[in-house]
Amino acid sequence: MDINALVTSIIDAERAPASNRLDFKEATFQAQLTAYGSLKGALSTFQSTLTTLSFTSAFKSASAETNNLDVLSADVSDAAADSSYSIKVNELAQAHALVTTGFTNTSDVVGTGTLTFKLGTTDYVKDDPDAIPPVVEAYNSFTLNADKPAESLIIDETNNTLQGVRDAVNGADMGVTASIIYDGSAYRLTFASKETGADNSLEVSVIDSGDGDTHTDTNGLSRLAFNSGATNLEQTLEARDASLTINGLAVTSGNNVVREAITGVTLNLKEAQLATDSAVSLDVKRSNSVVSNSVYSFVNEYNSLVDTVNDLSSFDADTSRGGILLGDSVLRGVTSQLRRELNDTIEGLGGPFQSLVDIGVSTDRDGKLSIDNERLDAAISSDPDAVAALFAVDGQTANDQVVFSGSSSATKPGDYPVNITQIATQGTYTGSAFGYGGSIVIDGSNDDLTFSIDGISTGTITLTNNTYTGASLAGELQARINGVKALKDEGVSVNVSFDEINEVFSISSTRYGDASIVNISSVEGNGYGLAAGSGIVGVNVAGTIGGQAATGSGRVLSGSVNAEGLQIEILDSNLGSHGTISFSRGIADKLNTMVDSMLSSGGSLDSRIDGLEGRIEGLGVDREQLARRMSALESRMRTQFVAMDLLVGQLQSTGNYLTQQLDNLPKIEVRSR
């Protein structure tokens, strides 16, 4: 017998039913895994839309149109109001530019010493002998821009050439751009302020290591001086503000990008107009189409999710075939939660709209959303902000000194009264009266001070030696302190003022709260009312939100209990009631939280997917057991068939022997009569 073929046929026949059952189960589980993957993908796509629509900014947009883009253009933000303006651009803002005398080569040595650049307002008249009457040069004054720190740069043998000075200035990032221009006969070094505006003109002071105490002659590094003591640089462009009129009102701006003249509108000035030119018209309009597009986006993405759900759970009566997740409890749970949330009203939301139905969005028989266009357009036209609040997280207050800053997932919708018991303050150091007398002389005996601002040391600050008024010295102090890199790196700065009546300096951190503090570590000399010591530490805002004690940090108050995570910023200095803030979670935010829970690790979908993957892994174990069982059966059957084959062989041998013996017996001849 062909035992191998016989055993193989029997084992294959024995294995086939069990193997087919395992294959069918695996195919079913894999199909379900794919279906859950499709569901997760559809939910994730829907969530992307929900995340965007959870913020009111997704529903706000305005546009601006001008009739002369050669003169100006405009950008608008959500804060812009519908309006029209007539604008005339008289002058563009201009940056201050200074130039040296000519040099033969860019490798010529300029000199060594210290260059100090300050930005501020210069009262300077350039010499013009051709004017009628002739104009005589006059450098009358320089007022420091206290918001711009003074910057000093060492020029030594490594960078004392024309090219070296240029590279050193540009590398120091001091708000000044240096360049070299060849005018056809000589090379000239130019300095230009990086920013336009009258209060960004340059003062260049020099300590020339080769000139002793002169620093103002036309030799060495002193050739770069431009200040009240020497105007060795030539002014080629004066620092100038932009000048324009808006609806007949005169407006100036230090920059050709005018951001504060019209709320929510940024004007980009491009060209000055002649006196005879007509004004440019600017029309600002809020676009309600952005609101409607956001609503349509929500509806379309939700309906796409419903299409996926229907494909997975549908039943075709003609073919009697159902979707792979037909009757699946997890899928039913997902759809029922979404539909319930869509039909709920929004808790804590005031205004005319509390549900989707109120703006014309309803659910049809297939579970999809449909839009009544006329009703939606009417809702948007009447109150676009209320439509936005229906979808997004929102905090509304009638008090413009209370600003909604944020919330957390724990913040519950509701109306929360706000009461302030302590206003936030800034850390401040106030000096003492010192016998001002109208001027303060800063020299080598009193020019060094050391501060600690918000816990960060300034190191030793050296003031520029000069004679100051109280106000100008306050500007010098502010510029020098704010110019410290350690402070700039941490976003820390101060405001310095001088009280002319009480003759005292006051230094305040720009930060609010208990992290705001100004200390003086050391003062050289008489100190003009400043002495080593600690200032008054700032305090945080304190009060209640919703009747519960809130936590203050600077000017931001954070709620607790039901208002946990709710953050508001208090802008004014008034104590007592600040009205009520109404916090609501719109439909997009609520659905976003729900979908996030569904998609999260350990959620219902992940649990079902993990279960299916576990079952598929179990099928592998079942296949191994089946293989072992078939192997044992094959071994047993081979043994039996071999034994049978031997027995059959023996029987055949015995039969052959008997046949042979019978053939050898004498034959009896039978004769007939």
Secondary structure, DSSP 8 states (H G I E B T S, - for coil): --HHHHHHHHHHHHHHHHHHHHHHHHHHHHHHHHHHHHHHHHHHHHHHHHHHHTSGGGG--EEEEES-TTTEEEEE-TT--SEEEEEEEEE--B--EEE---BS-TT-B---EEEEEEEEEEEEE--BTTSSS-B--EEEEEEE-TTS--EEEEE-TTS-BHHHHHHHHHHHTSSEEEEEEE-SS-EEEEEEESS-SGGGEEEEEEEETTSTT---SSSGGGGG-EETTEE-SEEEE--B-EEEEETTEEEEESSSEEEEEETTEEEEE-----TTS--EEEEEEE-HHHHHHHHHHHHHHHHHHHHHHHHHH-EETTTTEE-TTTT-HHHHHHHHHHHHHHHS--TT--SS--SGGGGTEEE-TTS-EEE-HHHHHHHHHH-HHHHHHHHSEEEEES-TTEEEEE--TT---EEEEEEEEE---EEEEE------TT-EEE-TTS-EEEEEETTEEEEEEE---EEE-HHHHHHHHHHHHHT-HHHHHTT--EEEEEETTTTEEEEEEEEESTT--EEEEEE-TTGGG--SEE-B-----EEEETTEE-EEETTEEE--GGGTT-EEEE-S---EEEEEEEEEE-HHHHHHHHHHHHHSTTSHHHHHHHHHHHHHHHHHHHHHHHHHHHHHHHHHHHHHHHHHHHHHHHHHHHHHHHHHHHHHS--------
